[in-house]
Amino acid sequence: MNTRQPIQPSNQPAVLYLAFSSSRKRFIAGLADGFRCFRTDNCLTTYNPTLPVDGGIAVVAALDDRYVAFVGGGRSPAGKSDVVIFWDAVLGKETARFHLHEPVLGVRLSGRWMVVVLRERTVVFEYQELQPRSLSSPHEDGSSTEKVPDPNEALRAPNKVKALYPTSTNDHALANLRGDLLVLPAQSTGQVQLIPLSGGSKRVLRAHNTSLRCLAISDDGTLLATASEQGTLIRVYSISNLDQIAEFRRGSDHAIIFSLAFSPGNRWLACTSDKGTLHIFDLRPPDPAAEIHTAKDRSTKDRHSLPHHRKTPSYAAHRLSAGGLALERDSLSGGPSAHSSPPTSRAGSSGRAGTPGTPTAYQGGSVQEYYGLRPPPASATPPSTSGSSGVSALASAFKASGFAPRILRDVRSVASIPFHLGDEILHWQGGAAFSWTTTPGGGRKRVRNAVLGLPGEASGRPPKGVLGFAPREVGESDEEGARVYVLGGGGDARWEVFEVLPAEGGGWGVVNRGFRRYLTRQFVE
């Protein structure tokens, strides 16, 4: 983290909190001077209210364009940290206020429930109508496909306490609400509780041996992804029977998982961490028959197209074509799996165990694959020799055996790419980094001021790597790829767009389509 003070301070407010709406068509930012709502697809501002009290918002949640719940925070808070304010964006006023008598760490909203996350318990509120419904005529303007809220409809707010659920120490404000399903940390370390709010028995799942760091639920409420404080393994469970259906390795060293997200069709799982890398995991195992067929075709093509002298791995310019765009592969992805390689090579680079007897179309990079390094592109590697075939066969057999270390057998991401972490100063929320004090001997001493903590992040780290897949449009499918949005806050707030696309010859790649500083002035494309 950058500890230097800027010569010219920014005139943009710091972003203290970031969250997507339940439909992911909007995202909302808690700022040092209020909050703002934005469109997810182009990050244009949709709502920028003037609050009755000036100050910072440290926790905020939005239910699309109508309702917002927020909690004051930051260096100059707009309210107490134990008070949740429910705001009606159409009426432009506060409709409910809740005193929790302890600091609020997080808020989740749906069309029926509001969930307030505290340090060792979570409170669920149910919506009620606060005034009789009045008649209103339907809108005749059909120019917009989105429904415009009618200010004359019944005023609704979460005014009834539904239940209170104890949890383990939940310093990271972990809670996921999808429909009537609420997922929280259980009272035991590493366990998850799944609570049907509409009625039914609570279920408890042991997900990890260490404390939980991140949770995510799929759009249809059938899959649950978990990550622990260790940050090396990500596990996916079926919510219907609590069976573990997948386990992915992000890396071998410790990392802080920022966010997890499922694609709309449950094909992809995305992950961000403090390493500054976006990982894409494939939830559907490849078809072995299709892999063999692709490997044979690729082997025949390489045998006829490659020259007879060896070239260095950097010789070939390998490209990824998508939508008529030819992009340099080296600039697309930060992971080995994004490179165009036969399926057997992809399996090696992602950590999948090889199958004995499976035809191998590419053997030149087997040693690099064995150690998890980037394999050279197939177009830059000469035909395999008998010696390299033996090494590859040995490596595949070793990884498939029970004697191989688990780190070699684990499934890794099919593609990865860096995202923007920024170079935030230590005191990015503002204020002096140092102050002077008097020592017992009468002298003066300069001491570093403590970094102001945030709800859900006691270290005061700015929000980074907040993930959200683009909502599915009519006719779209995960088989064609997906679009991923990554949000960053702090002093350098950015909105980034990535696309998961099929690579030439098989496999998948990730493309960075660009970024915007969403607090600055934006223009319609």
BAKEBA-8022 format. One record per residue (C-alpha): x negated, y negated, z; residue number from 1. Coordinates in steps of 0.1 Angstrom, whole numbers, plus 5000, padded with zeros to 4 digits. Each point is the difference from the previous one (the first is absolute). Layout:
BEGIN
R / X / Y / Z / NUM
...
***
This chain:
BEGIN
R / 5000 / 5000 / 5000 / 1
R / 4988 / 4965 / 4992 / 2
R / 4991 / 4981 / 5031 / 3
R / 4992 / 4967 / 4983 / 4
R / 5023 / 4971 / 5003 / 5
R / 5013 / 4985 / 4967 / 6
R / 4987 / 4966 / 4991 / 7
R / 5034 / 4990 / 4985 / 8
R / 5029 / 5017 / 5018 / 9
R / 5028 / 5013 / 4978 / 10
R / 5033 / 4981 / 4999 / 11
R / 5019 / 5033 / 4997 / 12
R / 5015 / 5016 / 5032 / 13
R / 4985 / 5033 / 5011 / 14
R / 5021 / 5031 / 4995 / 15
R / 5006 / 5017 / 5033 / 16
R / 5023 / 5028 / 4989 / 17
R / 5011 / 5018 / 4967 / 18
R / 5028 / 5024 / 4993 / 19
R / 5022 / 5013 / 4971 / 20
R / 5037 / 4999 / 5001 / 21
R / 5019 / 5034 / 5001 / 22
R / 5005 / 4999 / 4962 / 23
R / 4964 / 4987 / 4994 / 24
R / 5014 / 4974 / 4976 / 25
R / 4989 / 4973 / 5025 / 26
R / 4971 / 4996 / 5024 / 27
R / 4998 / 4976 / 5029 / 28
R / 4971 / 4982 / 5016 / 29
R / 4998 / 4987 / 5035 / 30
R / 4979 / 4968 / 4999 / 31
R / 4984 / 4977 / 5025 / 32
R / 5028 / 4975 / 4991 / 33
R / 5030 / 5022 / 4995 / 34
R / 5009 / 5027 / 4975 / 35
R / 5006 / 5004 / 4963 / 36
R / 5016 / 5026 / 4978 / 37
R / 4987 / 5010 / 4965 / 38
R / 5009 / 5021 / 4971 / 39
R / 4980 / 5032 / 4999 / 40
R / 4997 / 5002 / 4962 / 41
R / 4985 / 4965 / 4995 / 42
R / 4994 / 4986 / 5035 / 43
R / 5022 / 4970 / 4993 / 44
R / 5014 / 4983 / 5031 / 45
R / 5037 / 5008 / 5006 / 46
R / 5006 / 4985 / 5035 / 47
R / 4980 / 4975 / 5020 / 48
R / 5022 / 4987 / 5028 / 49
R / 4994 / 4972 / 5024 / 50
R / 5003 / 5014 / 5035 / 51
R / 5013 / 4981 / 5030 / 52
R / 4967 / 5004 / 5018 / 53
R / 4967 / 4996 / 4982 / 54
R / 4974 / 5026 / 5006 / 55
R / 4986 / 5034 / 4991 / 56
R / 5019 / 5032 / 4993 / 57
R / 4981 / 5032 / 5010 / 58
R / 5026 / 5026 / 4993 / 59
R / 5027 / 4998 / 4973 / 60
R / 5022 / 5024 / 4980 / 61
R / 5024 / 4993 / 4972 / 62
R / 5031 / 5018 / 4987 / 63
R / 4997 / 4988 / 4964 / 64
R / 5014 / 4965 / 4995 / 65
R / 5025 / 4998 / 5029 / 66
R / 4986 / 5008 / 5034 / 67
R / 4967 / 4994 / 5017 / 68
R / 4988 / 5009 / 5035 / 69
R / 4969 / 4983 / 5014 / 70
R / 4979 / 4995 / 5031 / 71
R / 4978 / 4970 / 5008 / 72
R / 4962 / 5003 / 5003 / 73
R / 4966 / 4987 / 4989 / 74
R / 4981 / 4971 / 5015 / 75
R / 5031 / 4977 / 5000 / 76
R / 5030 / 5025 / 5002 / 77
R / 5035 / 4990 / 4988 / 78
R / 5015 / 5019 / 5030 / 79
R / 4993 / 5024 / 5028 / 80
R / 4983 / 5033 / 4992 / 81
R / 5028 / 5019 / 5018 / 82
R / 5029 / 4984 / 4981 / 83
R / 5014 / 5014 / 4967 / 84
R / 5019 / 4975 / 4978 / 85
R / 5025 / 5013 / 4974 / 86
R / 5003 / 4975 / 4972 / 87
R / 5026 / 4998 / 4972 / 88
R / 4983 / 4987 / 4969 / 89
R / 5033 / 4991 / 4982 / 90
R / 5013 / 4980 / 5029 / 91
R / 4965 / 4987 / 5008 / 92
R / 5004 / 5004 / 5038 / 93
R / 4994 / 5023 / 5029 / 94
R / 5028 / 5024 / 5006 / 95
R / 4987 / 5021 / 5030 / 96
R / 4971 / 4999 / 5025 / 97
R / 4987 / 5029 / 5021 / 98
R / 4978 / 4997 / 5031 / 99
R / 4980 / 5032 / 5005 / 100
R / 4980 / 4988 / 5031 / 101
R / 4968 / 5014 / 4986 / 102
R / 4979 / 4993 / 4968 / 103
R / 5016 / 5012 / 4968 / 104
R / 4975 / 5018 / 4977 / 105
R / 5022 / 5007 / 4970 / 106
R / 5035 / 4998 / 4985 / 107
R / 5017 / 5022 / 4973 / 108
R / 5032 / 4992 / 4982 / 109
R / 5026 / 5020 / 4981 / 110
R / 5036 / 4994 / 4989 / 111
R / 5012 / 5016 / 5033 / 112
R / 4972 / 4999 / 5025 / 113
R / 4973 / 4977 / 5015 / 114
R / 4971 / 5017 / 5017 / 115
R / 4978 / 4980 / 5025 / 116
R / 4967 / 5016 / 5008 / 117
R / 4985 / 4994 / 5034 / 118
R / 4968 / 5014 / 5015 / 119
R / 5014 / 5031 / 5016 / 120
R / 5036 / 5001 / 4988 / 121
R / 5022 / 4991 / 4970 / 122
R / 5034 / 4984 / 5001 / 123
R / 5026 / 5006 / 4973 / 124
R / 5028 / 4975 / 4994 / 125
R / 5031 / 5006 / 4979 / 126
R / 5016 / 4974 / 4978 / 127
R / 5034 / 4985 / 5009 / 128
R / 5023 / 4975 / 4984 / 129
R / 4999 / 4967 / 5019 / 130
R / 5030 / 4984 / 4983 / 131
R / 5030 / 5012 / 4980 / 132
R / 4996 / 5005 / 4963 / 133
R / 5014 / 4973 / 4978 / 134
R / 5012 / 5004 / 4964 / 135
R / 4978 / 4988 / 4972 / 136
R / 5002 / 5001 / 4963 / 137
R / 4975 / 5021 / 4980 / 138
R / 4972 / 4982 / 4981 / 139
R / 5007 / 4996 / 4963 / 140
R / 4965 / 4992 / 4990 / 141
R / 4985 / 5032 / 4986 / 142
R / 4966 / 4985 / 4991 / 143
R / 4982 / 5017 / 5029 / 144
R / 5000 / 5038 / 5005 / 145
R / 4994 / 4995 / 5038 / 146
R / 5028 / 4995 / 5024 / 147
R / 5001 / 4966 / 5015 / 148
R / 5011 / 5001 / 5037 / 149
R / 5033 / 4983 / 5007 / 150
R / 4997 / 4975 / 5029 / 151
R / 5037 / 5006 / 5008 / 152
R / 4997 / 5037 / 5007 / 153
R / 5000 / 5012 / 5035 / 154
R / 4971 / 4989 / 5022 / 155
R / 4981 / 5031 / 5010 / 156
R / 4971 / 5003 / 5025 / 157
R / 4984 / 5028 / 5021 / 158
R / 5020 / 4992 / 5031 / 159
R / 5004 / 5034 / 5017 / 160
R / 4972 / 5021 / 5016 / 161
R / 5002 / 5035 / 4986 / 162
R / 4972 / 5018 / 5019 / 163
R / 4966 / 4996 / 5016 / 164
R / 4973 / 5026 / 4991 / 165
R / 4967 / 5004 / 5021 / 166
R / 4968 / 5004 / 4980 / 167
R / 4963 / 5004 / 5007 / 168
R / 4980 / 4968 / 5001 / 169
R / 5009 / 4985 / 4967 / 170
R / 4975 / 4971 / 4996 / 171
R / 5002 / 5002 / 4962 / 172
R / 5038 / 4996 / 4999 / 173
R / 5006 / 5033 / 4981 / 174
R / 5036 / 5004 / 4990 / 175
R / 5017 / 5010 / 4967 / 176
R / 5037 / 4996 / 4993 / 177
R / 5016 / 5016 / 4969 / 178
R / 5038 / 5001 / 5000 / 179
R / 5010 / 5016 / 5033 / 180
R / 4967 / 5016 / 5006 / 181
R / 4975 / 4984 / 5024 / 182
R / 4965 / 5013 / 5004 / 183
R / 4979 / 4990 / 5030 / 184
R / 4970 / 5013 / 5019 / 185
R / 5010 / 5025 / 5027 / 186
R / 4990 / 4998 / 5036 / 187
R / 4971 / 5024 / 4995 / 188
R / 4969 / 4990 / 4981 / 189
R / 5001 / 5008 / 4963 / 190
R / 5036 / 5010 / 4999 / 191
R / 5029 / 4985 / 4980 / 192
R / 5036 / 4999 / 5009 / 193
R / 5027 / 5000 / 4973 / 194
R / 5033 / 4985 / 5013 / 195
R / 5033 / 5001 / 4980 / 196
R / 5017 / 4967 / 5011 / 197
R / 5034 / 5011 / 4987 / 198
R / 5000 / 5030 / 5023 / 199
R / 4982 / 5033 / 5004 / 200
R / 4970 / 5014 / 5019 / 201
R / 4967 / 4984 / 5002 / 202
R / 4971 / 5020 / 4986 / 203
R / 4963 / 4998 / 5009 / 204
R / 4971 / 5008 / 4977 / 205
R / 4964 / 5005 / 5010 / 206
R / 4981 / 4982 / 4972 / 207
R / 4965 / 4993 / 5013 / 208
R / 4978 / 5006 / 5030 / 209
R / 4991 / 4963 / 5004 / 210
R / 5022 / 4969 / 5002 / 211
R / 5021 / 4991 / 4970 / 212
R / 4989 / 4970 / 4978 / 213
R / 5025 / 5000 / 4971 / 214
R / 5034 / 5014 / 4990 / 215
R / 5020 / 5000 / 4968 / 216
R / 5033 / 5015 / 4988 / 217
R / 5010 / 5006 / 4964 / 218
R / 5029 / 4981 / 4984 / 219
R / 5023 / 5030 / 5001 / 220
R / 4991 / 5008 / 5036 / 221
R / 4986 / 5035 / 4992 / 222
R / 4962 / 4995 / 5006 / 223
R / 4980 / 4986 / 5028 / 224
R / 4963 / 4990 / 4998 / 225
R / 4978 / 4995 / 5031 / 226
R / 4965 / 4988 / 5007 / 227
R / 4981 / 5000 / 5033 / 228
R / 4975 / 4976 / 5015 / 229
R / 4972 / 5021 / 4985 / 230
R / 5011 / 4990 / 4965 / 231
R / 4985 / 5029 / 4981 / 232
R / 5031 / 5022 / 4994 / 233
R / 5035 / 4992 / 4988 / 234
R / 5027 / 5026 / 5005 / 235
R / 5034 / 5002 / 4983 / 236
R / 5029 / 5018 / 5016 / 237
R / 5035 / 5011 / 4988 / 238
R / 5025 / 4982 / 5022 / 239
R / 5026 / 5027 / 4995 / 240
R / 4980 / 5028 / 5017 / 241
R / 4969 / 4982 / 5013 / 242
R / 4977 / 5022 / 4979 / 243
R / 4967 / 4985 / 4989 / 244
R / 5000 / 5000 / 4962 / 245
R / 4967 / 4982 / 4993 / 246
R / 4968 / 4987 / 5016 / 247
R / 4977 / 4976 / 4983 / 248
R / 4965 / 4988 / 5009 / 249
R / 4994 / 4962 / 4997 / 250
R / 4964 / 5003 / 5009 / 251
R / 4975 / 5015 / 5025 / 252
R / 4993 / 4970 / 5021 / 253
R / 5023 / 4981 / 5024 / 254
R / 5023 / 4974 / 4985 / 255
R / 5030 / 4979 / 5011 / 256
R / 5030 / 5009 / 4978 / 257
R / 5019 / 4968 / 4992 / 258
R / 5030 / 5014 / 4981 / 259
R / 5016 / 5031 / 4985 / 260
R / 5027 / 5000 / 4973 / 261
R / 5019 / 5025 / 4978 / 262
R / 5009 / 4994 / 4964 / 263
R / 5037 / 4999 / 4992 / 264
R / 5000 / 5035 / 4985 / 265
R / 4978 / 5015 / 5027 / 266
R / 4972 / 5008 / 4975 / 267
R / 4973 / 4977 / 5015 / 268
R / 4988 / 4990 / 5035 / 269
R / 4980 / 4969 / 5003 / 270
R / 4976 / 4990 / 5028 / 271
R / 4979 / 4970 / 5009 / 272
R / 4974 / 4997 / 5027 / 273
R / 4974 / 4976 / 5014 / 274
R / 4975 / 5015 / 4975 / 275
R / 5017 / 4978 / 4974 / 276
R / 5011 / 5029 / 4978 / 277
R / 5035 / 5009 / 4987 / 278
R / 5003 / 5038 / 4997 / 279
R / 5027 / 5017 / 4979 / 280
R / 5009 / 5036 / 5010 / 281
R / 5020 / 5024 / 4977 / 282
R / 5027 / 5017 / 5020 / 283
R / 5007 / 5025 / 4972 / 284
R / 4975 / 5028 / 4995 / 285
R / 4988 / 5004 / 4964 / 286
R / 5013 / 5029 / 4978 / 287
R / 4972 / 5026 / 4998 / 288
R / 5012 / 5011 / 4965 / 289
R / 5000 / 4964 / 4987 / 290
R / 4965 / 4994 / 5015 / 291
R / 4986 / 5031 / 4983 / 292
R / 5014 / 4989 / 4966 / 293
R / 4987 / 4964 / 5005 / 294
R / 4966 / 5013 / 5010 / 295
R / 4998 / 5022 / 4969 / 296
R / 5010 / 4972 / 4977 / 297
R / 4975 / 4976 / 5016 / 298
R / 4972 / 5025 / 4999 / 299
R / 5005 / 5006 / 4963 / 300
R / 5002 / 4962 / 4993 / 301
R / 4968 / 4993 / 5020 / 302
R / 4981 / 5029 / 4983 / 303
R / 5006 / 4985 / 4965 / 304
R / 4996 / 4964 / 5009 / 305
R / 4970 / 4998 / 5023 / 306
R / 4964 / 4995 / 4986 / 307
R / 4973 / 5025 / 5008 / 308
R / 4977 / 4977 / 5021 / 309
R / 5007 / 4991 / 5036 / 310
R / 5013 / 4965 / 5008 / 311
R / 5002 / 4983 / 5033 / 312
R / 5034 / 4998 / 5017 / 313
R / 5002 / 4962 / 4994 / 314
R / 4995 / 5004 / 4962 / 315
R / 5037 / 5006 / 4990 / 316
R / 5026 / 4972 / 5002 / 317
R / 5030 / 5019 / 5013 / 318
R / 5033 / 4982 / 4999 / 319
R / 5035 / 5004 / 5012 / 320
R / 5028 / 4991 / 4975 / 321
R / 5034 / 4990 / 5014 / 322
R / 5026 / 4980 / 4983 / 323
R / 4976 / 4990 / 4972 / 324
R / 4974 / 4987 / 5024 / 325
R / 4964 / 5014 / 4999 / 326
R / 4984 / 4994 / 5034 / 327
R / 4965 / 5009 / 5011 / 328
R / 5003 / 5031 / 5022 / 329
R / 4972 / 4989 / 5023 / 330
R / 5020 / 4969 / 5009 / 331
R / 5032 / 5019 / 5006 / 332
R / 4995 / 5022 / 5029 / 333
R / 4976 / 5003 / 5030 / 334
R / 5005 / 5037 / 5003 / 335
R / 4987 / 5029 / 4980 / 336
R / 5033 / 5015 / 4991 / 337
R / 5010 / 4970 / 4979 / 338
R / 4975 / 5011 / 4973 / 339
R / 5011 / 5020 / 4971 / 340
R / 4989 / 5036 / 5007 / 341
R / 5015 / 5035 / 4995 / 342
R / 5024 / 5012 / 5027 / 343
R / 4974 / 5023 / 5015 / 344
R / 4976 / 4971 / 5004 / 345
R / 5028 / 4979 / 5015 / 346
R / 5007 / 5027 / 5025 / 347
R / 4964 / 5001 / 5011 / 348
R / 4998 / 4963 / 5005 / 349
R / 5032 / 4998 / 5019 / 350
R / 4990 / 5028 / 5024 / 351
R / 5024 / 5027 / 4987 / 352
R / 4986 / 5035 / 5002 / 353
R / 4992 / 5017 / 4968 / 354
R / 5017 / 5032 / 4989 / 355
R / 4978 / 5029 / 4991 / 356
R / 5003 / 5011 / 4964 / 357
R / 5013 / 4966 / 4988 / 358
R / 4985 / 4989 / 4967 / 359
R / 4977 / 4970 / 5006 / 360
R / 4998 / 4974 / 4972 / 361
R / 4974 / 4978 / 5015 / 362
R / 4970 / 5011 / 5021 / 363
R / 4974 / 4972 / 4996 / 364
R / 5011 / 4980 / 5031 / 365
R / 5006 / 5030 / 5023 / 366
R / 4973 / 4991 / 5025 / 367
R / 5012 / 4964 / 5002 / 368
R / 5036 / 5013 / 5004 / 369
R / 4987 / 5024 / 5027 / 370
R / 4987 / 4971 / 5021 / 371
R / 5031 / 4978 / 4993 / 372
R / 4981 / 4975 / 4977 / 373
R / 5013 / 4985 / 4968 / 374
R / 4998 / 5025 / 4971 / 375
R / 4985 / 4987 / 4968 / 376
R / 5026 / 4994 / 4972 / 377
R / 5005 / 5030 / 4978 / 378
R / 4992 / 4979 / 4969 / 379
R / 4965 / 4994 / 5014 / 380
R / 4991 / 5035 / 5010 / 381
R / 4986 / 5027 / 4977 / 382
R / 5015 / 5034 / 4997 / 383
R / 4995 / 5021 / 5031 / 384
R / 4972 / 5026 / 5000 / 385
R / 5001 / 5034 / 5016 / 386
R / 4979 / 4987 / 5030 / 387
R / 5024 / 4971 / 5007 / 388
R / 5030 / 5024 / 4996 / 389
R / 4985 / 5022 / 5027 / 390
R / 4995 / 4971 / 5024 / 391
R / 5036 / 4988 / 4994 / 392
R / 5014 / 5035 / 5004 / 393
R / 4981 / 5003 / 5033 / 394
R / 5011 / 4967 / 5012 / 395
R / 5037 / 5007 / 4992 / 396
R / 4998 / 5034 / 5017 / 397
R / 4984 / 4985 / 5031 / 398
R / 5026 / 4973 / 5003 / 399
R / 5028 / 5026 / 4995 / 400
R / 4986 / 5022 / 5027 / 401
R / 5007 / 4997 / 5037 / 402
R / 4963 / 4992 / 5007 / 403
R / 5001 / 4966 / 4984 / 404
R / 5003 / 4969 / 5023 / 405
R / 5035 / 4986 / 5001 / 406
R / 4988 / 4967 / 4987 / 407
R / 4992 / 5017 / 4967 / 408
R / 5034 / 5018 / 4998 / 409
R / 5023 / 4971 / 5008 / 410
R / 5020 / 4984 / 4973 / 411
R / 4990 / 4965 / 4992 / 412
R / 5016 / 4971 / 4981 / 413
R / 5005 / 5003 / 4963 / 414
R / 4990 / 4964 / 4995 / 415
R / 4987 / 4971 / 5021 / 416
R / 4991 / 4964 / 4995 / 417
R / 4989 / 4970 / 5022 / 418
R / 5025 / 4974 / 5011 / 419
R / 4993 / 4966 / 5014 / 420
R / 4991 / 4998 / 5037 / 421
R / 4986 / 4965 / 4999 / 422
R / 4973 / 4984 / 5020 / 423
R / 5020 / 4987 / 5029 / 424
R / 4983 / 4979 / 5027 / 425
R / 5002 / 5013 / 5035 / 426
R / 5024 / 4973 / 5012 / 427
R / 5022 / 5000 / 4968 / 428
R / 5030 / 4988 / 5020 / 429
R / 4984 / 4967 / 5007 / 430
R / 4985 / 4984 / 5030 / 431
R / 4964 / 4996 / 5011 / 432
R / 4977 / 5030 / 4999 / 433
R / 4980 / 4989 / 5030 / 434
R / 5004 / 4979 / 5031 / 435
R / 4977 / 4985 / 5026 / 436
R / 5000 / 5009 / 5036 / 437
R / 4980 / 4990 / 5031 / 438
R / 4976 / 5026 / 5015 / 439
R / 4995 / 5004 / 5038 / 440
R / 4967 / 4982 / 4996 / 441
R / 5017 / 4970 / 4986 / 442
R / 4990 / 5005 / 4964 / 443
R / 5022 / 5004 / 4969 / 444
R / 5005 / 5032 / 4982 / 445
R / 5018 / 5007 / 4967 / 446
R / 5023 / 5031 / 5001 / 447
R / 5020 / 5016 / 4973 / 448
R / 5037 / 4997 / 5002 / 449
R / 5021 / 5032 / 5000 / 450
R / 5018 / 5009 / 4968 / 451
R / 5037 / 4996 / 5004 / 452
R / 5018 / 5034 / 4998 / 453
R / 5032 / 5007 / 4980 / 454
R / 5030 / 5023 / 5007 / 455
R / 4990 / 5034 / 4988 / 456
R / 4963 / 4990 / 4996 / 457
R / 4984 / 4990 / 5033 / 458
R / 4967 / 4994 / 4983 / 459
R / 5014 / 4971 / 4980 / 460
R / 4992 / 5016 / 4967 / 461
R / 5019 / 4983 / 4971 / 462
R / 5026 / 5022 / 4982 / 463
R / 4985 / 5017 / 4970 / 464
R / 5008 / 5028 / 4977 / 465
R / 5038 / 5000 / 5005 / 466
R / 5014 / 5025 / 4974 / 467
R / 5031 / 5002 / 4980 / 468
R / 5009 / 5018 / 4968 / 469
R / 5022 / 4982 / 4974 / 470
R / 5036 / 5011 / 5003 / 471
R / 5011 / 5025 / 4973 / 472
R / 5018 / 4986 / 4970 / 473
R / 5025 / 5018 / 4978 / 474
R / 4983 / 5025 / 4978 / 475
R / 4966 / 4998 / 5019 / 476
R / 4982 / 5031 / 5013 / 477
R / 4970 / 5006 / 5022 / 478
R / 4987 / 5023 / 4972 / 479
R / 4991 / 4969 / 4980 / 480
R / 4981 / 4984 / 5029 / 481
R / 5009 / 4974 / 5026 / 482
R / 4995 / 4964 / 5010 / 483
R / 4985 / 4992 / 5034 / 484
R / 5000 / 4966 / 5018 / 485
R / 4974 / 4993 / 5026 / 486
R / 5005 / 4970 / 5023 / 487
R / 4973 / 4982 / 5020 / 488
R / 5004 / 4973 / 5026 / 489
R / 4977 / 4979 / 5022 / 490
R / 4983 / 4969 / 4986 / 491
R / 4996 / 5015 / 4965 / 492
R / 5035 / 5013 / 4993 / 493
R / 5003 / 5020 / 4967 / 494
R / 5026 / 5021 / 4981 / 495
R / 4984 / 5027 / 4979 / 496
R / 5015 / 5023 / 4973 / 497
R / 4987 / 5034 / 4992 / 498
R / 5013 / 5026 / 4975 / 499
R / 4995 / 5038 / 5001 / 500
R / 4997 / 5012 / 4964 / 501
R / 4992 / 5032 / 4982 / 502
R / 4964 / 5002 / 4988 / 503
R / 4988 / 5013 / 4967 / 504
R / 4996 / 5037 / 5000 / 505
R / 5019 / 5005 / 5033 / 506
R / 4998 / 4987 / 5035 / 507
R / 5010 / 4966 / 5013 / 508
R / 4984 / 4966 / 5004 / 509
R / 5008 / 4968 / 5019 / 510
R / 4999 / 4966 / 4983 / 511
R / 4998 / 4967 / 5017 / 512
R / 5024 / 4977 / 4981 / 513
R / 4991 / 4969 / 5019 / 514
R / 5008 / 4979 / 5031 / 515
R / 5015 / 4968 / 5012 / 516
R / 4996 / 4977 / 5030 / 517
R / 5037 / 5000 / 5008 / 518
R / 4999 / 4970 / 5023 / 519
R / 4989 / 4977 / 4972 / 520
R / 5023 / 4987 / 4973 / 521
R / 5012 / 5027 / 4977 / 522
R / 5015 / 4998 / 4965 / 523
R / 5024 / 5023 / 4982 / 524
R / 4983 / 5022 / 4975 / 525
***
